[in-house]
């Protein structure tokens, strides 16, 4: 690798959401391959900005600059070795054109492939060396076109993360982490917990429009199904928060009703913690049934069609708990570890040392 090589990343650092985790982890695994990395940061309206995540980048020697004047950025970072846009849509091809990098990558981090998005990505192929999809399912749906590839996002947590034992005793404990809105299946889970006659707990973390209902249900201890609300967490406290959260649940639920869903970070995070996952067979999560990601062994990621989520949850509460923690961790290591993910990214970027 040319020691003078530089990488410019265009992304956002929201207070809540996978965008920040993906940006931080991509920087972490790519640091050894580039002499310098700069992150151009643009705030996404309504999602806020994580100053702590920005400080984390700076602490590791990665420069961050706000996206306020694209022309000024073009003068400062003209002709980098690689330009990587993590989503960000319409301004991404503009920056790619202005920076004129030796190679440019657009990372499409959702499963959204509506006719408008397809036309948009077709147009982006004129401005980028390659379009990279978040999942093999999205890559396959787009059509394996020229200048396209797929690579999952890096999500590995420190080695000490999985050392805390998971509680497999007492009543069933389900978990949910993410944006708290109907499209993510939050209300579906809350309706299920409100109606069940089986004593159980639903642990929830995140923020969003369903938060008020969650707080009300968490304050009600009269039902067999209890809601335990853990609030949201800043990206810089992710490791500690997830360590505690996953130690209190037996199954992570990802009941998304949105077919634009990619592969949520929380799924490989749960697997690394040894927690099995019940997920909708929608969007990029369909990848867990494909050869490129296994398919996932029984007892790790169970996919169900959205209309069958409630029956699957009923069955889950009545099923004796089985310890599949090591199976989950082995599956994570085989497909989502930093060693595996970074190798794929370095191949895509042509950035082998």
N, C-alpha and C positions, 0 to 999 in steps of 0.2 A: 504494500500500500504506500502510495506517495506520502512522505511525512508532512508535506505542505498541504495535504488535503483538508477540506473544510466541509462541514455539514450545516445547512441552515434548515431549521424545522419551523413550520408555520402551524400554530396550534392555539388552543385556549387553555386556561387553567381555572375551571369553575370550582366553586367551593364544594359542590356535590356533583358526582357523576364520574363516569369512567374515562372521560376525556383527559382529566388530570392524571389519573393512574397510568393510562396508556402513554402519555407524554413523558412522565417521569421514568417509567420503566424502559421505554425505547431509548431514551438518553442514556440510562444506566448500561444497557447492553451494548450500545454503539460507541461509548466513550473510547474503548481501546482501539477502535478502527479508524478514528479521525483525529487529526492534530488539533482541531478546534470544532466546537459545536455552539451554535447560536440558536436560541429559540425566539422567534418573533411571536409575540403574544397579542391576541385580540380577544377582548371580552365578549362572550355571548350574552346578549340581552336576556335578563331574567334569571341567569345562572350565577351571577356574581363572579368574583375573582379571588383566588386563594393566594394571598401574600405569602403564606407559609410555604406553599409549594414552589413559588418563585424563589424564595430564599433558599429552599432545599437545592434547587438547580444551581444557584449562584455558589452555594457552599461546595459543590462538587466541581467548580471551575467552568460551569456552563453559563455563558452570557445570555441575558434576556433583554429584549428591547420591545417597547410597545409598538403596535402597528398603527401609527398615527399618520405617517407620510410615506406612502409606497415609493414615491420618486426618490426621497432621501434614502430609504432603505436600499433601493436599487443602486444608488451611487456608492453606498458604503459596502455592500456585500456582492458587488458585481462579479459574476462568473465563479460561484463556488463550485466545488467538486460535485456536491449533491444537494438538491433541494427536495425536502419531504414535507408535503402538506398533509396533516392529519385531519381529513375532512375539510371543514371551513368553506367549502363550496366556492361561491362566485369570485371571491378575491384571490383564491388560490391560483387559477390560471393567469391572472393579471400579474401576480408576483413572479410566477414562473417565467413569464415573458420578459418582465423587467430585469430579473436577476440573471437570466440567460445562463443557467447552470450547465455543467457538462452532462449531468443526468438529472432527471426530475421524476419524482414518484408522487402519485396521488393515492392516499390511503382512504378507501371508502369504508367507513367504520360502522355502517348499518347494513341491513338487508334490503333497504328500500330500492326497488327496481321498477317503479312505476314507469309508464311510457315517457313522462317528462324527465325523470331521473336517467333513464336509459339514453335519451337524446343528449342530456347534459354530459353524461360520461363519454358518449361517442364524441362530443365536441372536445372534451378534456383530452382525449387521446391525441389531439392536434398540438396540445401544449405540454404534454407530459411524455416522458420516455416510457412510462409504464403506469397502469392502474392496478393497484393491489387491493384485493378484497379481504375483508376480515375473516371470512369463513369459506371452506370449500363448497358449501351449499350455495352461497351467493355467487361464487366464481362459476359454478356449474350452471346456475340459472341465467347468468349473463351470457354464457355461451362459449367460454374458453377462447375468446377472441384474441387476435394478435395484440401484443403489448399489454397483456393482462396476466395476473398471477394471484395467489392468495397466501396470506400469512396471518396466523392468529396473533393477538396482542400478547406481549409478555406480562405475566402477572405474579411471578414467583416471589414469595415472601422469604424472610431470613430462615435459615435452617432450624433455628430454635422455635419457629412458629408452631410446628405440629407437636411439640413436646408435651403440651398440657393435655391430660386425659379428657376424653369426651364423656359426659354423663349419660350412661345407658341404663337408667334405673327410674322407677316411679312411673308417672304418667307420660304419655307421648308428648314430645316437644318439637314443634315445627318452627321454621325460621323463614324470614323474608327480609331482604335488604335491597333497597333501590328507591327510585322515584315513587312516591306514594300517590299514584293516580290510577284511575280505572283501567287505562290501557295496559298497565303493568300487571293487572289482575288483583290489585289491592282490595277493591270492594268485594270481589269474588271470594277472597280468603276471609274477609271480615264477615260476610254473610254466612259462610260455612261455619265459622267459629261461633257465631251468634245462634245458629240453629242446631249444632251438634249436641247430643246427649251424653257423649263420651267425655269424661274428664281429660282435659289436655291443655297445652299452652301453645300460643302462637307468639313467638318473639319477633318483633318488627323493629327495623332500623331504617332511617332515611327521613326525607322531608318531601312535602308536596301537598296537593290539595285535599288529600284524604286525612291529613294529620289531625284535624279537629275531631273527626269521628273516632280515630284511633285512641286519642287521649280520653275521650268519653268512655269507650269500651274498656280501656285499661283501668279506669277508676271504678268499674263495676265488677265486684267480686262475687256476684250472686249466680253467675252462669257456670255450667260445667266447663265450657271452653273459656279460658282466660287469655286476655291479650296483655303482653308485657312489652311496653314501648321503651326502646333504648335511645331514642333521639337520633340525631345525625352526628357525623364525625368529620373533622377536618382531615384532608389528605395526609398531613404530616403525622397524624395520630392513628393512621390506618392499621398498622401492625398490631398495636396494643388493643385497639377496639375490636378487631376481628378475632384476635386470640381469645378474648373474653366471650364474645358473642357466639362463636362456633363451639365453644366448650359447653354451652348451655342448650344446644339443640341436637336432635337426632337426625333430622332431615331438613335440607334447604328446599324451599318451594319457589319455583320461578314460573308462575302461572300466567305468563304474558299473553294478552289477547291481540297484540300488535304484531302483524307479520313483518314489520320493518325492523324488529328486534334483531340485533346481531348475535354475538356470543357474549353475554354479560360477564364482566370481570368476576362477579361473585361466584360463578359456577366453578372455574378452575381454582379460585381461592378456597371454596368449600372442599373441593377434592383434595387439595393440599393439606387441609386440616383433618382429612379423614371422614368428612361428612358427605353422605350420599345425597343426590339431587333428584327431585321430581320436577320436571320441566315440561312446558308446552312444546308440542312438535310443530313449532312455528319458526319462521325466519331463519336466521343463521343457526339456531339450535338444532335444526334438522341435521346439521353436520355430525352430531354425535351418533347418528345411525349410518354414516358413510365410512367407507374403507379408509379414507384419509385420516380420520380420527378414531380408528379402531376397527369396527364400531365399538362404542363403550360397552365394557362387560356388564353383565347383570349385577346389580348391587352397587353400581356407581352412578350413572346418569340414566334415569328412566324417563322416556319421552311418552307423553300421552296427548291425544288430540284435544283441543280446547273444550269440546262438549263433554269430554269424559274426565275432566279435572276433578269435579266434585265426587263422582264415584271412586276415583283413584284416591282421593283424600280420605274418604270413608274407609276404604280398604286398608289404607296406611295406618289409621288409628287402631284398627282391630288386629293388625298383624303383629306377632311377637317380634320385638326388636332383634336384629341380627347385627353382629359386629363386622361390618365390611370396611372398616377404617383403613386397614393396610391395603386392601384391594383398590380403594379410592386413591390412596397415595401413590401406589404403583402406576395406576393409570395416568395420574397427573405427571409423574416423572417421565413416562414414555412419550407423552404428547405435548405437555405444556411447560416443562421445566425450562429454565433460562438456557441451558445447554442446547436443547432442541430448537427452541424458538429463535435464539440468536443465530444459530447456524443457518436457518432458513432466511432470516433477514439479511445476513451477510452475503448469502448467495444472490439474493434479489438485488442488493446494492452493489454487488461486485466488489465488496470491501474486505476481502480476505487479507490478513497480514502476511 
